[in-house]
Amino acid sequence: MKKNVLFAALMLVAAISCKQTPSSPFTRRVADYAVVNIEVPDLSGITDNGKEVLNLYRFAADEVDAIYWEQYFGDRQALLDSISDPVQRTFAEINYGPWDRMDGKSFVEGYADALPGAGFYPADMSVEEFDAWDNPDKNSPYTLVRRDADGSLQTVWYHDAYKTHIDKIANYLTAAADITIKPSVKNYLLSKADALRTDRYYESGLAWLDMDDSKMDLVIGPNEAADDQLLGIKRSYEAFVLLKSEARTNELMEYVSRLGEFQQDLPGDPAYKAFQPGTGSNIFSCDALYYAGKANAGIKVIALNLPFDADVQRDRGTRTILLENIIKAKYNHIVNPAGVVLLTSEYAEHLSSEAFFWNIVFREVAHGLGVKETVDSHVSVEEALGNAAPTFEEIKANAAGVLLVSKLQQHFDIHQIFTREDALTTYFASLLRSERFGEGSSLGRANIIIYNYLQEAGAFQRKASGQYSLDLDKMEAALSDLTALVLKTQATGDRAFAEEFENRYARRSANYDADKMSLGLEKIPADIRFNFSR
């Protein structure tokens, strides 16, 4: 009788075990992206019309998401339907395709590793073939390159390639323009709808900068060229739906009148700082309500500096947007915990959420400073440096931004309680966690380059314990030298040097792998992903 009971119990355990879902090999990789809930914001100060405008913004953003899937990968649904493991499917949705954004490697059977040209160019097109091709539209950020029936190259404008989605977006923006009560918002939305239908963005860039009296903001369109790692030209669609924080924005706007001063404070030859940002710049602090397209793929941005159009930057300026709720989430989930693990206690005491915020403020300000075209041939930096341009731009912004913060805080010129030491230490902690973005993106390569450059300068020591001690004076001097070097490279358009420098410094070290392991053992995520409230 006991044997029968024991046998039945064993059979029951076996049956239960058979029904349990086996663990997925992608569980750890998905866990590297901590889930952050984007809650429904307090809309008490927004009219019913305003709330409807927000809904239309989100509908437009969803269409952008569909465009980006097609632009970067192809058929989203076919890919997801081909993956049986639900955790692996989630990882594909995080990465907007079958390639890990950290290193570009395929994680779905049947797909080769990511191409450097993403979906912008034919897979078999070489840089030499592109350079030899005589086509006036090929260097536009807003054309795809395709092969004709006879195998020759041809361009297809974005507004033609994605016409169905573009028409829907334009209709949503026009509907929002019809019900908004603010003339500046109406002008921007109608201008942006026209820009999306024509791929001419100058006027909509000006209209966006003029729209400074709205509590809501919509960033939408093909903005950054980071996905184009073949030539660094083609821009990816993305969208952000934002709600402005008035108090913090008023504090940030105090610094707008000083952009010319900040430009001259950059290190290096004065000839490489002749560009003067327009006087219509502004700085906003916002809470993000929704991300779509490139913005939502892989590593999430925590601040913006737009438009990228050099003509708009010259004539009017830029808007820097701090995504305050996302900055807080990244600091709390990642930067502070990573710093506690990887810094000696002497330096971990200097970790500061306020320093992190202001480092991000001036990183984005720095994007609008520096060099926009070469000093001799007067071509854009993007065209001159090719696929090295996005990486050099990220180096410039990251290094120059913390230099500006350090200088301001030495003179107690930021009205928050943190020190130069806090700014530099928190910057280094953020650099360590950001190295995990890997070589698969321009931002990841920029962080690896900065780390290796600082190591070469003796700015830190990694102890046997795996923790870092810092030499902040050497760090600041090295960041100054690196910023000057980048500005010179951008101003002279020295593509050969840029490529050689990137190849030399964008190499993961043994420290990188050890740090990654230390953070992994402590289950500190590499980045975040969103759960958006409906």
Order of alpha helices (4+ residues) and beta strands (2+ residues): alpha-alpha-beta-alpha-alpha-alpha-alpha-beta-beta-alpha-alpha-alpha-alpha-beta-beta-alpha-alpha-beta-beta-alpha-beta-alpha-alpha-alpha-alpha-alpha-alpha-alpha-alpha-beta-beta-alpha-alpha-alpha-beta
